[in-house]
Amino acid sequence: MIAILILLVVLAGGGFGGWMLYQSYMTAEDEVEDPGPVGPPVAIKLPSTLTVPLIRRGEIRQTVSIEVTLDVAHSEYQTDVRAKLPWLTDAFITTLYGALDDGSVIDGTIVNVLMVKDKLMAAATRVLGPEILNGVLVQAVVQRPR
């Protein structure tokens, strides 16, 4: 009687183990990871130059103009990015005003382009979400003293 009970437990355990192994292989094939959007990256140039004054002690010391192009990760995102350009432009100008005011993007009197890129990328990520852009490309920076 005990031998039959042990045999049933061993058979049940083996059957359950085989069924679990079979299920793991079957579900592994079914769960193919979605590769996400496919397509080449796209460059979208902002329609206008971003121009922001550098104000010190209530006076305009210089004007900073920056041309920006967005490096969109996939061509499938370009419609969404183009639709959000007004909000992106607003976020960029607001970010630049703040960064010029607190001096975080100015080395003496020269604009630190790497810091500008980092701040613009952070602003773009807040508007668009992560993984939409590969980067923010600064095409030109012009500083005009007053």
C-alpha positions in Angstrom: 0.0 0.0 0.0 2.8 2.4 0.9 4.7 1.5 -2.3 1.6 2.3 -4.4 1.2 5.7 -2.6 4.9 6.5 -3.2 4.6 5.5 -6.8 1.5 7.8 -7.3 3.3 10.7 -5.7 6.4 10.2 -7.9 4.2 9.9 -11.0 2.1 13.0 -10.1 5.3 15.0 -9.4 6.9 13.9 -12.7 3.7 14.7 -14.6 3.4 18.1 -13.0 7.0 18.9 -13.7 6.7 17.9 -17.3 3.6 20.0 -17.7 5.3 23.0 -16.2 8.3 22.6 -18.5 6.0 22.2 -21.5 4.1 25.4 -20.5 7.3 27.4 -20.1 8.4 26.6 -23.7 5.0 27.2 -25.2 4.5 30.6 -23.5 8.1 31.6 -24.3 7.3 31.4 -28.0 4.0 33.3 -27.5 5.6 36.2 -25.6 7.7 37.7 -28.4 8.9 41.1 -27.3 7.5 44.1 -29.2 10.5 45.8 -30.9 8.7 49.2 -30.7 8.4 51.6 -33.6 10.6 50.8 -36.5 11.9 53.3 -39.0 14.9 55.6 -39.6 15.5 58.6 -37.3 14.2 61.9 -38.5 15.5 65.4 -38.0 12.9 68.1 -37.4 14.1 71.7 -37.4 12.2 74.1 -35.2 10.4 76.6 -37.4 11.9 79.6 -35.7 15.1 80.6 -33.9 14.9 80.7 -30.2 15.9 84.2 -29.0 16.2 85.1 -25.4 17.6 88.1 -23.6 20.2 87.9 -20.9 19.1 90.3 -18.2 21.3 91.5 -15.4 20.2 94.1 -12.8 17.2 94.9 -14.9 19.1 95.6 -18.1 19.5 93.5 -21.2 23.2 92.7 -21.4 23.0 90.5 -24.5 20.6 88.6 -26.7 21.2 84.9 -27.3 19.7 83.2 -30.4 19.8 79.5 -30.8 18.7 77.3 -33.8 17.5 73.9 -32.8 16.9 70.7 -34.6 15.2 67.7 -33.0 16.7 64.2 -33.6 13.5 62.1 -33.5 14.2 58.4 -32.7 11.8 56.9 -35.3 10.0 58.3 -38.3 6.7 57.0 -36.8 7.0 59.7 -34.0 7.4 62.7 -36.4 3.7 63.4 -36.6 3.4 63.5 -32.8 6.5 65.7 -32.5 5.3 68.1 -35.1 1.9 68.4 -33.4 3.7 69.3 -30.1 6.1 71.9 -31.6 4.2 74.9 -29.9 4.6 73.2 -26.5 8.2 72.3 -27.2 9.0 75.8 -28.2 7.4 77.2 -25.1 9.3 74.7 -22.9 12.6 75.6 -24.7 12.1 79.3 -24.2 11.0 79.0 -20.6 14.0 76.7 -19.9 16.5 79.1 -21.6 15.1 82.1 -19.7 15.6 80.3 -16.4 19.0 78.9 -17.3 20.3 82.3 -18.5 18.8 84.0 -15.4 20.4 81.6 -12.9 23.7 81.5 -15.0 23.8 77.7 -15.3 24.4 77.9 -19.1 26.8 80.9 -19.1 30.6 80.6 -18.6 31.5 84.2 -17.9 29.8 85.8 -21.0 29.9 82.8 -23.3 27.0 80.3 -23.6 28.0 76.8 -22.7 26.4 74.8 -25.6 26.7 71.4 -23.9 24.7 72.7 -20.9 22.1 74.2 -23.2 21.7 70.9 -25.0 21.3 69.0 -21.7 18.6 71.5 -20.5 16.8 71.5 -23.8 16.8 67.7 -23.9 15.3 67.6 -20.4 12.6 70.0 -21.4 11.8 68.0 -24.6 11.6 64.8 -22.5 9.1 66.5 -20.2 6.9 67.5 -23.2 7.3 64.4 -25.4 8.1 61.6 -22.9 11.2 59.4 -22.9 12.5 57.5 -25.9 11.0 59.8 -28.5 14.1 61.9 -29.1 17.7 60.7 -29.6 18.9 64.2 -28.9 18.6 68.0 -29.4 20.9 69.3 -32.0 22.1 72.9 -31.6 22.7 74.2 -35.1 23.8 77.7 -34.3 24.3 80.0 -31.3 24.6 83.7 -31.8 25.3 86.1 -28.9 24.8 89.8 -29.4 26.0 92.2 -26.7 23.9 95.3 -26.0 
